[in-house]
Amino acid sequence: MKKHVLIVGAGGVAQVVAHKCAQNNDTLGDIHIASRTLAKCEAIVASVRDRNALSIAGKLEAHRLDAMDVAATRALIEKIGARIVINVGSAFVNMPVLSACIATGAAYIDTAIHEDPMKVCETPPWYANYEWKRREECERAGVTAILGAGFDPGVVNAYARLASDEYFDSIESIDIVDINAGSHGRYFATNFDPEINFREFTGKVWSWQDGGWVQNRMFEVGREWDLPVVGRQQAYLTGHDEVHSLSQNLGVPTVRFWMGFGDRYITVFNVLKNLGLLSEQPVTTAEGVEVVPLKVVKAVLPDPSSLAPGYTGKTCIGDLVRGVRDGREREVFLYNVADHEDAWREVGSQGISYTAGVPAVAAAILVASGLWDVRTMANVEELPPRPFLALLGRLGLPTHIRENGDDRALLFS
């Protein structure tokens, strides 16, 4: 049964989501894209049409929408008959969009945790601050809400669940490693929304170690990793969404997230932070103009979607899982490698957007098919991983496993 899809947001990830929804509109039905800037939505529509991405003839329309306005979002959902909303807008709009879905009965899918614009790095577990408080509300309304269905969070959560189900009797630790070994050729840019990017790293770094929360500073703890395809890469212990759900849902003593950063990023970040330019709190200039320093920095940096042409190199993202199977210690690395140039050729995006957007569409297809239409709120690790990972392989993000130095593709029937 076709569900009809509303995509909220018009950035680089929305570009990927629109193309992948179009490639699967025989299952998903009509596709609508909405954001505050109508021109950006129209550009995505044009891109989809230019690449003849639609699987079958169908609606593909752009709309202007302030997603913070619950009534307006509800009205649009009802007007277009959307039964699945894929929210890839700013993390600030998650709760308003979820409210509109609950009011209309539409399924809700996002790729990142909700954030309050005036708060940074809240008390862990982060999902308990906003999303999980609304689980019963979703259940009463019979609304499916899939949280964090990007790559990380998202696919890495499914890797963790697969490892728990099929590779281990007990898991001692999960280390999620995210490396972008690509080059966009700019002096400095972020691969996704600069405001959200910097907010992740200006506060405390929370990790889950030995059954409790551990606090560090950004770039305080680093480690070199030897990974498939991208080789040896330096990554740093970083706070991230999936740590806050996996730590609570899978009962694993240690869950950490590591992200790769180059020396230039670290230098620029530290200068901006030390100057106060990454603050989310308003300041007043000598001319009496009130500005938010972080938003000014965002305004002068390249739009992440503009990085796609000419972006080269690959990403490697995966879970290093350690534990015990049949009384013996075991270690496996479940991972994906994506190529920036391949993403550009297929959907006109860079690889970071591709890895975030494709899983959200896979989740939508599984909701439309009924396999993930659970009529309540769920993080990805609470859902069957095999159908998700199998579908991702068909959509362009295959899963591989490294064990004892050997790498092989995982095939899912």
N, C-alpha and C positions, 0 to 999 in steps of 0.2 A: 504493500500500500504506500503510495507516494505521500509524503508528509509536508512538502513545501518548506523552504528554509529562509530564514532571515539572518543575514550576516551583519552584525553590529561592529562597525569599525571600518576604516579604509586605508590602513597602513600596509606595510610589507607583508604581514601575516595574512591580512584580509585578501590580498592579491592571490596568495597561494590557495586559501580556502575557497575563493570564488572559482578559480580554475578547476580545482579538484571536485567541487560540487557540480560544476558544469560537466565534467567528464563522467559524472555519475548521476546526471539528472534523470535518467531512466528510472532510478530508484528514489531519488530525493525530490523530484518534481520541480516546481517553480523556484527560482532563486532571486532573492531581493537583497540589496546591499544598502546600508544606511549609516550615515555619520553626519556630523555637524557641517562638513564641507561637501556639498553636493558634487562639486567638480571632481573631487578625488574618487567618489563612487562611480561617476560617469567614466573616468579614465580606466577604472578596473573593468567595467562593463565593455568598454572598447577593446581592451587588451584580450579579454575572453573571446570576443567576436573576431578579432584579428587573427587569433590562433585557431579559430573554428573548433573551440574546445567543447561545445555542447555535444553531448552524446546523441540526443534526439532534439527535435524542435521543441522549444518551450520558452517560458517567460524568463527574462533576465533584466531586472529593473533596478534603478538607482533611486534613493530617497534621501531627503534631508531630515535629520533627526538629532535632537539633543537627548542622548540616552540617559542623562540625569533626570529627565522629566518622565516619571513613571506613567503618568496618564497618556502622554504622547506616544511612548513606546507601546503601551497597551493598545492604544487606538490603531497603531500601524500593524501590530500583530493581527488584530482582528480584521482590519481592512484587507490585508493580503492573504489571510487564511494560513499563516505560518504555523506549523506544528512543532518545528524545531528551531531554536534560536542559538546560533553559534556566536558567542560574545568574544570578539578579538579586539575590542576597543581598549581604552585605557583601563587599568586596574581599578580606577576610581569609580567606574560605572557598574561594577559587578552587582552590588546589592540592589540598585534601582532596576537593572535589567532582570535580575532574579525575581524581584517583586512583580514586574509586569508579566513574567512567565507564570508565576503562581496564580495571578489574577485571571489569566487566559487559559491556563491548562497546557501551555506549550512546554515542551522539553527544553531544558537549559543546559548548555555546554560552554565551559570557559577553558582558558589555557594557563591562567595565573591566579594567584590569590588576591582577594579584595584588599585595597589599601585606603586608609583615610588620608586625604591630602595633607593634613596638619600633623600627622604622626609618622614616625619612622621607626622601624624595627620594634614592634610591639612585643608584649610578653608572650613567650611560647607556651603551648603550641599555637601557632598563628591561626590555624583554621578555627580554633575555639573562640577567637575574638569576634568573628562575624558569621562565617558560613555554617559551622556546626550548630550554632544557636538556632538555625532555621530548618534543621532537619525534620523536626516534627511537623512544621508548617508545610513542608513539601509533601510529607507522607499523608497528612490529612487531605491535601488537595489532590493527591495522586499524581504529582508532578515529578518527572525524572529530572534530576539535576546532577550532571556529571562534572565533578570539579577537577581542574588541572589536567585537561586532556590534550596537552601539547606534547613536547618531547620530554623536557625536564622542567616542571613535573609532567607526568603522563606516561610516556613509553617506559621511562626508567622505573616507574611504579609497577608497570606490568612485568618488566624484567624481574623485579624483586619478588612479585607474587609467583611468577613461573619458577624461579629458583626455589622458593619455599615449597611449592607444590610438587616439584619433579626432581630436584637435584640434591636436596638436603633433608635430613631428618631434623636437624636443628641448625639455625644460622647464628653465628657469633657476631658478624659485622657485615655491613653493606657500605661500600665507598663508591659514591656516584662521581664519575669523572667526566668533565665537559671540556673538550679541547677544540678550539677553532684554529686550525693551522693554515687558514686562508689569508689572503691579502687583498684589501680593497684599494690600496694605492693612495689613500688620503693621509695627511699628516696626523689627524686624530678624528675619530668618529666612533660612535657606538652602533652595534648591530641591531639594536631595537631601541625603542623610545628612550632618549637620553635621560629624561626625568625619572622613569622607572628604573633604568639601569643604575644611575647614581644612587638612588634611594636604597637599592639593595645593599650597597657597600659602605654607606656613610655611618650606619649604626653599629650595633654589636653583631658579632658573628656567633650565631648559636649553632651548636652541634649536639647530638645525642650520643653520649659516651658512657658505657657501663651503667646504663639504666637511668641516667640523669642528664640534665641540661648543663652544658659547659659553655662558658663565655670567653671569647677571644676578640682581639682587634683585627681589622682587615689587614691582610698581608703579614700577619704575625707568624702564621704557620704555613710553610711551603714545603713541597715535596716534588721530586722529579719522578715522572711516570714514563714507562716504556710501553707504548700502545701500538696496536695494529695500524699499519699504513702511515700514520703521522709520526711514528718514532718517539724519541725521547722529548718530553715536554714538561716544563715547569708549571705546576698548578698550586693554588692556594686554598686553604680551608675557608669556606665561604658559607654564609647563611643562605638557605634556599627553601622554597615551599615544601618540596617533597619530604625533607627531613621531618617536618612537623606533622605529616600524616603517617608516613611509614613507621616512625618511632612509636606511634600510638596504636596503629592497626595491626602490625605484624609481630609485635612482641620481640623485636630484635634488640639486643643490648646496646649495639653501637651502630649509628647511622650518620654518615658524614657526606658533605658535598664539597667537591674540589673543582675549581674553575681555572682555566689557563689564562694568564695575563702576560703581555709583553712588557719590557722595561719602559717603553714610551707611555703606555697606558698608565702604569703605576706612577710615573713621574708627573704626568699631567694631572691625574686624579689627586695626588697628594698636594700639588700646588693649588688647585682649585679648592680643595677642602680646607687647607690651611688659611686661605684668603677669605673663607666664609662664603664662597660662591656656590657651594652645593647645599646651602641652607634652604629648607622649605618654608622658613618663617619670613614674612614680609619685612622689608626695610624701606625707609624713606630717603630719597636722594636730596641733595642740597636744593634742588628746584621744587621740592615738595611733592614729588611723584613717588607713589608707593609701588614697589616692585618686589617680586620674589626672586632672589638671586638664582635659584635653580632653574626657574623658567627662562631667565635671560640667557643662561648658558645653553639651555635646550634650543632657544631661538637662533643662536649663532652657529650651532653645529649642523652638519649635513643631516638631512632627512634620511633615516636608515634605508628607506625604499630606494633612494637615489644611488646606493652603493652597488646595486646589483650588476649593472653593465661593467664588464671588465674585472669583476671579482674572481679571483683564482684560488685554487687550493681546496682542501678538504676539511671536514669536521670528523671528530670521533667522540661519541658520547656513549657511556655504558656504565654498568654496575659490576664492580669487583666484589664478589660475594664469597665469604669464608664461613665454613661451618663443618659439620660432621655428617657423613653418610655411611650407614652400615658399620658404625664404630670407628671409622677412619676419617682423618682430616681431609677436607676437600676445598679447592679454590677454583672458581670459574669466573670468567669475565664475559658478560653478555653485552653486546654492543651493536652499534650501527655506524657506518661510514657514509657520509654524504658529500657530494661534490658541488661546489658553488657554480661552476660553469654549466653542469648538467641542469641545475635548478633554473638558471637563467634561460637556457634554451627551451625548457619545457613550459615554464609558467611565468618567466620574466621577473624572477625574484633571486635573492641571494640565498645561500644554503641555510643560514640561521632561520630565516623566515620559513623556508621550506620544511625544515624539521619541526617547527612549531605548528605549522598550518595543516600539514597532511594528517597528523593524528586526530585533530579535531573533526576532520571530515570522516575519518574512519569511525570515530565514535558516533557521529550523526547517522552513518549508514547502519551501524549496529543497533542504534535506537530505532531507526525506521523499520528494521527487520524484526524487532521485538527482542533480540538477544540481550540488549542492554537497556531495554525500556523497563526499568526496575520500579518506577512510580514512587521513588524516594530519592534522597540525596546520597551520593556515593563518591568516594575517591576511587581512582582507577584501580588501586590494588585490592579493592573490595569486589571487583568484577572479574569474570572469567578472562584470563589473559590470552588463551590460545586463539579465539576468534579475532581478537584485536590485532595480535601480532601477525597472524596469517593474512589478514586484510591489508595491514601495513606493507607486507612484502609485495603484494599485488599493486599497491598504490605508489611504490617507489622507495620504501624505507625497510629493506630486508634486515633481519636479525642474524647476527653471527655469534659464535661462541669461541672463546679461547680457553683451552685447558691443557695443562702440561706442555705448553709451548706450541700446541697445534691449534690452528684456526679453521673453522668450517662454518658453512651456512646452516642455519636451522630451518628446516622445512616443516610446515604445519599442515596437516591434512584437514 
